[in-house]
Amino acid sequence: MNISLRTLTPKDPEAVLHQAALLLVEGFRDMAPEFCPDLPSAREELAEGLKAERICRGAFDGGGLLLGWVGGIPQYEGRTFELHPIVVRREFWGQGVGSLLVKDLEEQAAQRGGCVVFLGTDDEMDKTSLSRVDLFHNTWEHIKRIKNYRRHPYEFYQKQGYAIVGVLPDANGPGKPDIFMAKRIRPEPVKGDEKP
Ligand SMILES: CC(C)(COP(=O)(O)OP(=O)(O)OC[C@H]1O[C@@H](n2cnc3c(N)ncnc32)[C@H](O)[C@@H]1OP(=O)(O)O)[C@@H](O)C(=O)NCCC(=O)NCCS
């Protein structure tokens, strides 16, 4: 498939902006139903993502169809970027579009001086073994033994080189955590890392 990536802006044609918002509504329906439940909320989310200080990149096929998009929010004085959101058109899942978008976001973040990309990926729908448990106790034991019951995207991010670096227990209500993941995008040896 011939895929091209480019920055999305508020000046993009209405048809493109509409597609970008619709992808959020459809993509998150069974993942995080309270995030962009309808087009107006998705347009608001998109408008935030299109702000100049943020990264917003779209993947298009040869015919100009928007296949997916990814956002990046500068944090920690721009040294770290938060990946939020990412969505791929459902019919194109599993064809490498999401991976391309993550890689592209990392390149964009590195160009702006970022060292790390991080993200929070909620488990609101009992998709992993981290749901319905008390993550305030034995936190790292639970993380080490994580199982993916129903295609939670944490595994997608692991395949892009992201590590689970923590959780926020009960972030979305009792037993519904947020899972934090991060990746170093500028490989530099960490001094003292060799210590036991
Ligand atoms: C998550 C999402 C962006 C992945 O996009 P995609 O284009 O399907 O991803 P890719 O085709 O690049 O997948 C790369 C690898 O990750 C795997 N993968 C993708 N989604 C996965 C999931 N939900 N669970 C487990 N593995 C997954 C693929 O099977 C593939 O594995 P392989 O390299 O061994 O073949 C897409 O499914 C989506 O838009 N989901 C809805 C929105 C969403 O959940 N966003 C993330 C919120 S934190």
The ligand as an SDF file (V2000), in Angstrom:
LIG
                    3D

 48 50  0  0  0  0  0  0  0  0999 V2000
   -4.0560    0.3500   18.3110 C   0  0  0  0  0  0  0  0  0  0  0  0
   -4.0530    0.7000   16.8040 C   0  0  0  0  0  0  0  0  0  0  0  0
   -3.6300    2.1530   16.6370 C   0  0  0  0  0  0  0  0  0  0  0  0
   -3.0590   -0.2360   16.0840 C   0  0  0  0  0  0  0  0  0  0  0  0
   -2.9790    0.1390   14.7250 O   0  0  0  0  0  0  0  0  0  0  0  0
   -2.6620   -0.9300   13.5630 P   0  0  0  0  0  0  0  0  0  0  0  0
   -2.5030   -0.1940   12.2970 O   0  0  0  0  0  0  0  0  0  0  0  0
   -3.6690   -2.0210   13.6110 O   0  0  0  0  0  0  0  0  0  0  0  0
   -1.2620   -1.4930   14.0880 O   0  0  0  0  0  0  0  0  0  0  0  0
   -0.1490   -2.2930   13.2240 P   0  0  0  0  0  0  0  0  0  0  0  0
   -0.8020   -2.9550   12.0630 O   0  0  0  0  0  0  0  0  0  0  0  0
    0.9740   -1.3870   12.9400 O   0  0  0  0  0  0  0  0  0  0  0  0
    0.2940   -3.3950   14.3010 O   0  0  0  0  0  0  0  0  0  0  0  0
    1.6280   -3.6580   14.6520 C   0  0  0  0  0  0  0  0  0  0  0  0
    1.6690   -4.9080   15.4980 C   0  0  0  0  0  0  0  0  0  0  0  0
    0.8980   -4.7120   16.7070 O   0  0  0  0  0  0  0  0  0  0  0  0
   -0.1180   -5.7170   16.7940 C   0  0  0  0  0  0  0  0  0  0  0  0
   -1.3130   -5.1080   17.3680 N   0  0  0  0  0  0  0  0  0  0  0  0
   -2.0100   -4.0800   16.8610 C   0  0  0  0  0  0  0  0  0  0  0  0
   -3.0550   -3.8100   17.6510 N   0  0  0  0  0  0  0  0  0  0  0  0
   -2.9980   -4.6950   18.6880 C   0  0  0  0  0  0  0  0  0  0  0  0
   -3.8140   -4.9290   19.8190 C   0  0  0  0  0  0  0  0  0  0  0  0
   -4.8820   -4.1740   20.0710 N   0  0  0  0  0  0  0  0  0  0  0  0
   -3.4760   -5.9580   20.6580 N   0  0  0  0  0  0  0  0  0  0  0  0
   -2.3900   -6.7280   20.4220 C   0  0  0  0  0  0  0  0  0  0  0  0
   -1.5780   -6.5370   19.3420 N   0  0  0  0  0  0  0  0  0  0  0  0
   -1.8920   -5.5360   18.4960 C   0  0  0  0  0  0  0  0  0  0  0  0
   -0.3610   -6.1690   15.3800 C   0  0  0  0  0  0  0  0  0  0  0  0
   -0.9250   -7.4570   15.3600 O   0  0  0  0  0  0  0  0  0  0  0  0
    1.0420   -6.1260   14.8100 C   0  0  0  0  0  0  0  0  0  0  0  0
    1.7420   -7.2710   15.2540 O   0  0  0  0  0  0  0  0  0  0  0  0
    2.8610   -7.9870   14.3220 P   0  0  0  0  0  0  0  0  0  0  0  0
    3.9200   -6.9220   14.0800 O   0  0  0  0  0  0  0  0  0  0  0  0
    3.3350   -9.1130   15.1840 O   0  0  0  0  0  0  0  0  0  0  0  0
    2.1510   -8.3870   13.0730 O   0  0  0  0  0  0  0  0  0  0  0  0
   -5.4520    0.4610   16.1710 C   0  0  0  0  0  0  0  0  0  0  0  0
   -5.8800   -0.8410   16.4720 O   0  0  0  0  0  0  0  0  0  0  0  0
   -6.5300    1.4270   16.6360 C   0  0  0  0  0  0  0  0  0  0  0  0
   -6.7250    2.4880   16.0400 O   0  0  0  0  0  0  0  0  0  0  0  0
   -7.2580    1.0740   17.7140 N   0  0  0  0  0  0  0  0  0  0  0  0
   -8.3550    1.9190   18.2210 C   0  0  0  0  0  0  0  0  0  0  0  0
   -7.8470    3.1210   18.9590 C   0  0  0  0  0  0  0  0  0  0  0  0
   -6.8950    2.7450   20.0870 C   0  0  0  0  0  0  0  0  0  0  0  0
   -7.0930    1.7670   20.8040 O   0  0  0  0  0  0  0  0  0  0  0  0
   -5.8360    3.5670   20.2420 N   0  0  0  0  0  0  0  0  0  0  0  0
   -4.8580    3.3490   21.2890 C   0  0  0  0  0  0  0  0  0  0  0  0
   -5.3760    3.8560   22.5650 C   0  0  0  0  0  0  0  0  0  0  0  0
   -4.1470    3.8500   23.8270 S   0  0  0  0  0  0  0  0  0  0  0  0
  1  2  1  0
  2  3  1  0
  2  4  1  0
  2 36  1  0
  4  5  1  0
  5  6  1  0
  6  7  2  0
  6  8  1  0
  6  9  1  0
  9 10  1  0
 10 11  2  0
 10 12  1  0
 10 13  1  0
 13 14  1  0
 14 15  1  0
 15 16  1  0
 15 30  1  0
 16 17  1  0
 17 18  1  0
 17 28  1  0
 18 19  1  0
 18 27  1  0
 19 20  2  0
 20 21  1  0
 21 22  1  0
 21 27  2  0
 22 23  1  0
 22 24  2  0
 24 25  1  0
 25 26  2  0
 26 27  1  0
 28 29  1  0
 28 30  1  0
 30 31  1  0
 31 32  1  0
 32 33  2  0
 32 34  1  0
 32 35  1  0
 36 37  1  0
 36 38  1  0
 38 39  2  0
 38 40  1  0
 40 41  1  0
 41 42  1  0
 42 43  1  0
 43 44  2  0
 43 45  1  0
 45 46  1  0
 46 47  1  0
 47 48  1  0
M  END
$$$$
